[in-house]
Amino acid sequence: MLTRRAAFAAPLLGVPILATPTIARAETWPQRPISLLVGFAPGGGTDIIARALQPALQEDLGQAVAIENRPGASGTLAAAACARARPDGYTMLMTTVSASAVVPPHMNPQPFDIIRDQKPVVLCGTVPLVAVVPNTSPANTFQEFLAHAKANPGKLNYSSSGVASQQHLAAEILSAQAGLSMTHVPFRGTGQAVNEILAGRIDIAFDTLPTYLPHIRGGRLRALATTMPQRVEWLPDAPTVAESGFPGFNCNVWYMWIAPPGTPDAVTERMNQAVNRALADPGLRGRVAAAGFIPGGGSQADAAKLLRDDAARYAAAIRGANIRLD
């Protein structure tokens, strides 16, 4: 059972989605800096990929792309702000699967409609989650951790970047399937969670690979499993959760560029092309991949389909695991 604190939804209550007339002139856009909202604190995967793309996009568009971190409510504060922003192409969002496809439909009241109030522009990247433990943990393998957790019900904890974030859901879905009882310790971003697990105050985290990969390679954390259907190239010796006794387990994080509803198609197509060109550059693509991201790309239609499909898939998983987000 997930219990989301009242503060999770409170900042969003009673905020209308504004239907602002389109004023952008697509053929001359952009003429001034673009604000890119990021719903998490610096140091997490959303912030990392936004800043990786930033220089290339500024060069392509001829304008500054100013990253504005607005952490809170598992990324939905920033997503709601984008949903009600003026559709002139100058406020956009780097979002995640949890903030834009999973969490909002389960909030009461809903801060925005995930289909009507978002305009997907392009998939920027995908990362697996990795189950990591401190190097002082008694568990050296995923199976050993499961046995340790079962032997100590209610005594172990796990971190996430926020209530109902993808990290939180991965741990809860696994706990439901494996019969585990662990305490959730949410933070306002992955960066804070990293410090706690490095200090040994967190027993396990299911979190984004790019943030933890340097610490895994440095021997300060131990990677036990990954959460995509296939093993990932960065950690070939780490089994998947699916092959560790939980067939079909698949929980990753994608990062998507979103525009406010009503933004002209020509503006969002211009941004789509700029992101695709950036991700096609071998140097940038290599840096993104080396950091643990699977580079994205594709059309606006591809991005919209991914959002719709994952919204349906995770809604079914939440129901199947009897998870409540209220």
C-alpha positions in Angstrom: 0.0 0.0 0.0 1.4 3.4 -1.0 0.3 6.4 1.1 1.0 9.7 -0.6 1.3 12.6 1.8 -1.3 15.4 1.5 1.4 17.8 0.6 2.0 15.8 -2.6 -1.1 17.2 -4.2 -1.8 20.3 -2.2 0.3 22.8 -4.3 -1.7 21.7 -7.4 -5.2 21.9 -6.1 -7.6 24.4 -7.7 -5.1 25.4 -10.4 -6.9 25.7 -13.7 -5.4 24.7 -17.1 -5.5 27.9 -19.1 -6.7 27.9 -22.7 -4.5 30.7 -23.9 -4.7 31.8 -27.6 -1.8 30.8 -29.7 0.5 33.7 -30.3 3.7 32.1 -31.6 4.8 32.8 -35.1 6.3 29.4 -36.0 8.2 30.7 -39.0 10.2 33.1 -36.8 10.5 31.0 -33.6 12.5 31.2 -31.5 13.3 34.9 -31.0 14.2 34.8 -27.3 15.4 32.3 -24.7 13.4 29.1 -24.0 12.7 28.0 -20.5 13.0 24.3 -20.0 11.3 23.1 -16.8 12.8 20.2 -15.0 10.7 18.7 -12.2 13.6 17.3 -10.1 16.6 18.7 -8.3 20.0 18.8 -10.0 21.9 15.6 -10.1 19.1 13.2 -11.2 18.6 11.6 -14.6 16.1 14.3 -15.8 18.5 17.1 -15.0 21.5 15.1 -16.5 19.9 14.6 -19.9 18.5 18.1 -20.1 22.0 19.6 -19.5 23.6 17.1 -21.9 21.3 18.4 -24.7 21.4 22.0 -23.7 24.5 23.2 -25.6 23.6 21.5 -28.9 20.1 22.8 -28.8 21.3 26.4 -28.1 23.5 26.2 -31.1 20.8 24.7 -33.3 18.1 27.1 -32.3 20.2 30.2 -31.9 18.8 31.0 -28.5 19.5 30.2 -24.9 17.8 27.2 -23.4 17.5 28.0 -19.7 17.0 25.0 -17.4 14.7 25.7 -14.5 14.6 23.1 -11.8 11.3 22.9 -10.0 11.4 19.8 -7.8 8.3 18.6 -6.0 5.4 16.1 -6.1 7.4 13.5 -8.1 7.9 15.9 -11.0 4.2 16.8 -11.4 4.6 20.4 -10.2 6.7 21.2 -13.2 4.5 19.1 -15.5 1.4 21.0 -14.3 3.2 24.4 -14.8 4.0 23.4 -18.4 0.4 22.2 -19.0 -0.9 25.7 -18.1 1.9 27.7 -19.7 1.4 30.0 -22.6 1.6 27.9 -25.8 4.1 30.2 -27.5 7.1 27.8 -27.6 9.0 29.6 -24.9 8.1 27.3 -21.9 8.7 23.6 -22.4 9.3 20.6 -20.1 11.7 17.7 -19.7 9.5 15.2 -18.1 9.5 11.5 -17.0 7.2 8.6 -17.4 6.0 9.0 -13.8 5.4 12.7 -13.9 3.5 12.7 -17.2 2.0 9.2 -17.7 1.7 7.4 -14.3 1.1 9.7 -11.4 -1.4 12.5 -12.5 -4.4 10.2 -13.3 -4.2 8.8 -9.7 -4.2 12.2 -8.0 -7.3 13.7 -6.6 -8.0 16.1 -8.0 -6.0 15.5 -11.2 -3.6 18.4 -11.8 -3.9 18.0 -15.6 -5.2 15.5 -18.2 -2.2 13.6 -19.4 -3.5 13.4 -23.0 -5.4 16.7 -23.4 -3.0 18.9 -21.5 0.4 17.8 -22.8 1.9 17.9 -26.3 4.7 15.3 -26.6 7.5 16.5 -28.8 10.2 13.8 -28.7 11.6 11.0 -26.7 15.1 12.1 -25.4 16.3 9.0 -23.8 15.5 5.9 -21.7 17.3 4.4 -18.7 16.9 1.2 -16.8 16.6 1.3 -13.1 19.2 -0.6 -11.2 18.9 -2.2 -7.8 21.9 -1.0 -5.7 23.0 -1.6 -2.2 25.9 -0.1 -0.2 29.2 -2.0 -0.4 28.7 -2.8 3.3 25.5 -4.7 2.6 25.4 -8.4 3.6 23.8 -9.1 0.2 26.2 -9.7 -2.7 23.4 -10.9 -5.1 19.8 -10.0 -5.8 18.7 -13.4 -4.4 20.7 -12.8 -1.3 19.0 -9.4 -0.8 15.5 -10.9 -1.2 16.4 -13.6 1.4 17.8 -10.9 3.7 14.6 -8.7 3.3 12.3 -11.7 3.9 14.2 -12.6 7.1 13.9 -9.0 8.4 10.4 -7.8 7.6 9.9 -4.1 8.2 13.5 -3.6 9.2 14.9 -2.6 5.8 14.3 0.6 3.9 14.5 1.8 0.3 14.9 5.3 -1.2 13.2 7.0 -4.2 13.2 10.4 -5.8 9.7 11.0 -4.6 6.4 9.4 -3.6 4.9 7.6 -6.6 8.0 8.1 -8.7 9.1 5.3 -11.0 11.7 4.3 -8.4 9.0 4.1 -5.8 6.7 2.1 -8.1 9.4 -0.4 -9.0 10.2 -1.2 -5.4 6.5 -1.5 -4.5 5.6 -3.7 -7.5 8.6 -6.0 -6.6 7.6 -6.0 -2.9 4.1 -7.0 -3.8 5.3 -9.8 -6.1 8.1 -11.0 -3.7 6.1 -10.6 -0.4 8.6 -8.1 1.0 7.9 -5.5 3.7 10.3 -2.5 3.5 10.0 1.2 4.5 9.9 3.8 1.8 12.2 6.9 2.3 11.3 9.5 -0.4 13.6 12.4 -1.3 13.1 15.4 -3.5 15.4 14.1 -6.1 17.8 11.3 -6.9 20.8 13.4 -5.9 19.8 13.5 -2.2 19.1 9.7 -2.2 22.6 9.0 -3.5 24.2 10.6 -0.5 22.1 8.6 1.9 22.8 5.2 0.3 26.5 6.0 0.0 26.5 6.7 3.7 24.9 3.3 4.4 21.6 4.8 5.8 19.6 3.3 2.9 19.5 -0.5 2.4 18.5 -0.6 -1.3 17.5 1.8 -4.1 15.9 1.1 -7.4 17.1 4.1 -9.2 18.2 5.5 -12.5 21.4 3.9 -13.9 23.2 7.1 -15.0 23.2 8.6 -11.5 24.6 5.5 -9.8 26.9 4.1 -12.5 30.0 6.1 -11.4 29.6 4.8 -7.8 29.1 1.3 -9.0 32.2 1.5 -11.2 34.1 3.0 -8.2 33.1 0.2 -5.9 31.1 2.3 -3.5 27.8 0.7 -4.4 26.9 -2.9 -5.5 24.6 -3.4 -8.5 22.3 -6.4 -7.9 19.8 -6.3 -10.8 18.4 -4.2 -13.5 14.7 -3.7 -14.4 14.4 -3.8 -18.2 13.5 -7.1 -19.9 17.1 -7.6 -21.2 20.4 -7.1 -19.4 22.0 -3.8 -20.1 25.4 -3.3 -21.7 26.8 -1.2 -18.9 26.3 -4.0 -16.4 26.4 -7.3 -18.3 26.9 -9.4 -15.2 23.9 -8.0 -13.4 20.8 -10.1 -13.9 17.4 -8.6 -14.7 14.7 -8.8 -12.1 12.6 -10.7 -14.7 15.2 -13.5 -14.9 15.5 -13.5 -11.1 12.2 -15.1 -10.6 9.8 -12.4 -11.7 8.9 -13.0 -15.3 7.6 -10.0 -17.2 9.0 -7.4 -14.8 9.8 -4.3 -16.8 10.2 -0.9 -15.2 12.3 1.9 -16.8 12.4 5.6 -16.9 12.0 7.6 -20.1 12.7 11.3 -20.5 10.5 13.2 -23.0 10.3 16.8 -24.2 6.8 18.2 -23.8 5.2 21.4 -24.9 2.0 23.1 -23.6 -1.2 22.1 -25.4 -1.9 24.4 -28.3 1.7 25.0 -29.2 1.8 25.3 -33.0 2.8 22.1 -34.8 5.5 23.9 -36.7 7.2 25.0 -33.4 7.1 21.6 -31.9 8.3 20.1 -35.1 11.3 22.5 -35.1 12.1 21.4 -31.6 11.7 17.8 -32.5 14.2 18.2 -35.4 16.7 20.0 -33.2 16.6 17.2 -30.5 16.9 14.5 -33.2 19.9 16.3 -34.8 21.5 16.6 -31.4 21.0 12.9 -30.6 22.3 11.9 -34.0 25.7 13.6 -33.4 28.2 10.8 -32.7 30.0 12.7 -30.0 26.9 13.7 -28.0 25.3 10.3 -28.6 28.4 8.6 -27.3 28.5 10.8 -24.2 24.8 10.1 -23.5 25.2 6.4 -24.0 28.4 6.3 -21.9 26.5 7.9 -19.0 24.0 5.1 -19.0 21.2 6.4 -21.2 19.7 4.7 -24.2 19.5 7.7 -26.6 16.0 8.5 -27.9 14.7 10.3 -31.0 11.8 9.8 -33.3 8.7 11.7 -34.3 6.1 13.5 -32.3 3.7 10.7 -33.1 6.2 8.2 -31.7 6.4 10.2 -28.4 2.6 10.5 -28.1 2.2 6.8 -28.6 4.8 5.9 -26.0 3.1 8.2 -23.4 -0.4 6.7 -24.1 0.9 3.1 -24.1 2.9 3.4 -20.9 0.1 5.2 -19.1 -2.1 2.2 -19.8 0.6 -0.4 -18.9 1.5 1.1 -15.6 -2.2 1.7 -14.7 -2.7 -2.0 -15.1 0.5 -2.8 -13.1 -0.7 -0.6 -10.2 -4.1 -2.3 -10.1 -2.4 -5.7 -10.3 -0.1 -5.0 -7.4 -3.0 -3.3 -5.4 -1.0 -0.1 -5.1 -2.9 3.1 -4.2 -1.5 6.5 -5.0 -3.6 8.6 -2.6 
